[in-house]
Amino acid sequence: MPAARRNSRAAGLPPADHAPARLRVGVIGAGRVGAVLGAALAAAGHDVAAASGLSAASAARAARLLPGVPLLPADEVVAAADLVVLAVPDDTLAGLVAGLAGTGTWRAGQLAFHTSGAHGLAVLAPAERAGVLPLALHPAMTFTGAPEDADRLAGAPFGVTSRPAHRAVAETLVLEMGGEPSFVAEEDRRLYHAALVTGANHLVTLVAEAADLLRSAGVGDPARVLTPLLTAALDNGLRRGDRGLTGPVSRGDVGTVADHLETLTERAPESVAAYVAMAQRTTERALASGRLRRHEGAPLLDLLYEAADPAGSR
């Protein structure tokens, strides 16, 4: 039996011998994520029947990745679909789902998954009460809107939250899109997302900050200097965790850290707070992992606490 027919039956759609070979897919939010996932589902043999997107960029992206798919209002997208992909910003997701429920748009037997890392199944409760099978399928990957985004789905991990009875459906959809499912409990969803934001979004900020400081130091091509260093640091961190730490904090070099703070205060005062916060957390982790002994870490923490709160209001 074709995979799409198995999915239809498992989802509560019409029996396999009466169902179409493909699911009709509707994408609400044809942005950086939604258009890519829609294209992946189309490549897996499903029929992307409709999409919605408000901006000119979304329309252009849909035209490129979902050629021939009409752009319709959200309620018409849902009406046209067996499987609804909700790829909208975190803060608008709940209102969208509830608003569609309020107009009676959802129907029993549909599947719906959202792509928000911050939300689990609770945000889909209005649709679930209407008989929709709810799934949370979050691709743990960064999408920029570039053509290569589609290739990034290959082997990408997806944070999956579902009812126990729906795990097979969730897993099949992720695999069809080229991803690898990793199940996340409903109560752990926010922590899961905070971890990804810390690792991905904050990493970009740190890299950009380091590049700006190098430019201020007269380095004309910061990327050339940073690429080998950061590549090695990332590899060490992923393979060895805290044991991969190097640099002045791991050595307990209070004098070097103090020099950094003095220089940043003079040359890049907007960077001081971030440096202090990261150095403080690095020291705490180095102590907890045994990279630093207590007598080595205590002077560092004293210096950093003072830098964070020079008025002594702690």
C-alpha positions in Angstrom: 0.0 0.0 0.0 1.5 3.4 -0.9 2.7 5.5 2.1 0.2 8.3 1.4 -2.7 5.8 1.5 -1.4 4.5 4.9 -1.2 8.0 6.2 -4.7 8.8 5.1 -6.2 5.8 6.9 -4.1 6.4 10.1 -5.2 10.0 10.2 -8.9 9.2 10.2 -9.4 10.2 6.6 -11.6 8.1 4.3 -10.7 4.4 4.1 -7.7 3.7 1.9 -9.7 2.0 -0.9 -11.8 5.2 -1.3 -9.1 7.8 -0.5 -6.9 9.5 -3.1 -3.4 8.3 -3.4 -2.1 11.6 -2.2 -3.0 14.0 0.6 -4.2 17.4 -0.4 -1.9 19.8 1.5 -2.7 23.4 2.4 0.1 25.7 3.6 -0.8 28.6 5.8 2.2 30.9 5.8 4.2 30.4 2.6 7.3 32.0 4.2 10.8 30.7 4.6 9.6 27.5 6.4 6.2 26.9 5.0 7.1 27.0 1.3 10.1 24.7 1.8 8.0 22.1 3.7 5.2 22.4 1.1 7.8 21.7 -1.6 9.1 18.7 0.3 5.6 17.2 0.7 5.0 17.8 -3.0 8.2 15.9 -3.7 7.0 13.1 -1.5 4.0 12.7 -3.8 1.3 14.8 -2.0 -0.8 17.4 -3.8 -0.2 21.0 -2.5 -3.7 22.4 -3.2 -3.4 25.9 -1.8 -1.3 28.2 0.2 -1.6 31.6 1.9 1.0 34.4 2.2 0.5 38.1 2.8 3.8 39.6 1.7 5.3 40.0 -1.7 8.3 37.9 -0.6 6.0 35.1 0.4 4.2 35.3 -3.0 7.6 35.2 -4.8 8.8 32.3 -2.7 5.6 30.3 -3.3 5.9 30.9 -7.0 9.4 29.5 -7.0 8.9 26.6 -4.6 5.2 25.9 -5.1 4.6 26.6 -8.8 1.0 26.7 -9.9 -0.3 26.6 -6.3 -3.0 29.3 -5.8 -2.6 31.8 -2.9 -5.9 31.9 -1.0 -7.2 33.3 2.3 -6.4 31.0 5.3 -10.0 29.7 5.6 -10.0 28.6 2.0 -6.7 26.9 2.3 -8.0 24.8 5.2 -11.2 24.0 3.3 -9.1 22.7 0.4 -6.8 20.5 2.4 -6.6 17.1 4.1 -3.3 18.1 5.7 -2.9 21.7 6.9 0.7 23.1 7.5 0.7 26.0 9.9 3.9 27.9 9.4 3.2 31.2 11.0 5.0 33.2 13.7 4.8 31.8 17.3 2.8 34.7 18.6 0.1 34.5 15.9 -0.4 30.8 15.9 -2.9 30.5 18.8 -5.1 33.3 17.4 -5.1 31.8 13.9 -6.1 28.3 15.1 -8.8 29.7 17.4 -10.1 32.1 14.7 -10.4 29.3 12.2 -12.3 27.2 14.8 -14.6 30.1 15.5 -15.7 30.2 11.9 -16.2 26.4 11.7 -13.5 26.0 9.1 -11.8 22.9 10.7 -13.4 19.6 9.9 -13.1 16.1 11.5 -10.5 13.9 10.0 -8.1 16.5 8.9 -4.5 16.5 9.9 -2.8 19.7 11.0 0.7 20.3 12.1 2.4 23.5 13.1 6.1 24.3 12.8 6.6 26.3 16.0 9.4 25.1 18.3 7.9 27.0 21.2 4.5 25.4 21.1 3.3 21.9 21.6 -0.2 20.5 21.1 -2.1 22.8 23.4 -2.1 25.6 20.9 -4.0 23.3 18.5 -6.8 22.5 21.0 -9.5 24.4 19.2 -8.8 22.4 16.0 -8.6 19.1 17.9 -12.0 19.7 19.5 -13.3 19.9 15.9 -11.9 16.5 15.2 -8.6 17.5 13.7 -5.5 15.3 14.4 -2.9 17.7 15.9 0.8 17.4 15.4 3.8 19.7 16.3 6.6 19.2 13.8 9.4 21.7 14.2 12.4 21.5 11.9 15.5 22.2 14.0 17.1 24.0 11.1 17.7 27.6 10.1 16.0 28.9 6.9 17.0 32.1 5.3 14.8 32.2 2.2 17.7 31.2 0.0 17.3 28.5 -2.8 19.5 26.1 -0.8 17.0 25.9 2.0 15.2 23.0 0.4 18.5 21.0 0.6 18.8 21.7 4.3 15.8 19.4 5.1 17.8 16.3 4.1 18.5 14.6 7.5 17.4 17.7 9.5 16.1 16.8 13.0 12.5 17.6 13.7 11.2 18.2 17.2 8.0 16.1 17.2 5.1 16.3 19.7 2.0 14.2 19.2 -0.5 12.0 21.0 0.9 8.5 21.5 -1.6 7.1 19.0 -0.5 9.5 16.3 3.3 9.0 16.6 3.4 6.8 13.5 1.7 9.5 11.4 4.0 12.2 12.7 7.1 10.1 12.1 5.9 9.2 8.5 5.3 12.9 7.6 8.8 13.9 8.9 10.5 11.1 7.0 8.6 12.0 3.9 9.9 15.5 4.1 13.5 14.2 4.4 13.9 14.8 8.1 14.6 12.7 11.2 12.0 12.8 14.0 13.0 13.3 17.6 10.1 13.2 20.1 9.7 16.0 22.6 7.2 15.8 25.5 4.5 18.5 25.6 5.8 19.8 29.0 9.4 20.0 27.6 8.5 22.0 24.5 9.5 25.4 25.8 12.8 24.2 27.2 13.5 22.5 23.9 13.0 25.7 22.0 15.0 27.8 24.5 17.9 25.4 24.0 17.8 25.8 20.2 17.5 29.5 20.4 20.5 29.6 22.7 22.5 27.5 20.4 21.6 28.9 17.0 20.3 32.5 17.3 22.8 33.5 20.0 25.6 31.8 18.1 25.0 34.1 15.2 25.1 37.1 17.5 28.3 36.0 19.1 30.0 35.4 15.7 28.8 38.8 14.4 30.0 40.5 17.6 33.5 38.9 17.3 33.7 40.0 13.7 32.8 43.6 14.6 35.5 43.6 17.3 38.1 42.3 14.9 37.2 45.0 12.4 37.7 47.6 15.2 41.1 46.0 15.8 42.1 46.6 12.1 41.4 43.1 10.8 40.2 43.5 7.3 38.7 40.0 6.8 37.3 38.8 10.1 35.8 35.7 8.5 39.2 34.4 7.4 40.5 34.7 11.0 37.3 33.3 12.6 36.4 30.4 10.3 39.1 27.9 11.4 38.9 29.0 15.1 35.1 28.8 15.3 34.9 25.6 13.3 37.3 23.9 15.7 35.5 25.4 18.8 32.1 24.2 17.6 33.5 20.7 16.9 35.1 20.6 20.3 31.9 21.8 22.0 29.7 19.2 20.2 32.1 16.3 20.8 33.5 17.1 24.2 31.1 19.5 25.9 32.7 21.5 28.7 35.9 19.5 28.3 36.4 21.2 25.0 36.7 24.6 26.7 39.9 26.6 26.0 41.0 30.2 26.7 41.7 32.4 29.7 38.7 31.3 31.7 39.6 27.7 31.5 43.1 28.6 32.7 41.9 30.9 35.4 43.7 33.9 33.9 42.1 36.7 35.9 44.6 39.3 34.6 43.7 38.5 30.9 40.0 38.8 31.6 40.5 42.0 33.5 42.5 43.4 30.5 39.7 42.4 28.2 37.2 44.2 30.3 39.3 47.4 30.4 39.9 47.4 26.7 36.2 46.7 25.8 35.1 49.5 28.2 37.4 51.9 26.3 37.0 50.6 22.7 33.6 48.8 22.5 31.5 49.6 25.6 28.4 48.2 24.0 30.1 44.8 24.2 31.0 44.7 27.8 27.7 43.3 29.2 27.7 40.4 26.8 31.3 39.6 27.5 30.7 39.7 31.2 27.6 37.5 31.0 29.2 34.9 28.8 32.5 34.8 30.8 30.5 34.5 34.1 28.5 31.5 32.7 31.7 30.0 31.2 33.4 30.2 34.6 30.4 28.6 36.4 30.4 25.7 33.9 34.2 25.3 34.1 33.9 25.0 37.9 31.0 22.6 37.7 32.8 20.3 35.2 36.1 20.4 37.1 37.9 22.4 34.4 38.6 25.0 37.1 39.3 24.4 40.8 37.4 26.5 43.3 40.4 28.7 44.3 41.0 29.4 40.6 37.4 30.3 39.7 36.6 32.4 42.7 38.7 35.4 41.7 37.3 35.3 38.2 33.7 35.3 39.5 34.6 38.2 41.9 35.9 40.2 39.0 32.9 39.5 36.8 30.4 40.1 39.5 32.0 43.5 40.1 32.0 44.3 36.4 28.3 43.4 36.1 27.4 45.4 39.2 30.1 48.1 39.8 27.8 49.9 42.2 27.8 46.9 44.5 24.1 46.5 44.8 24.3 42.7 44.9 
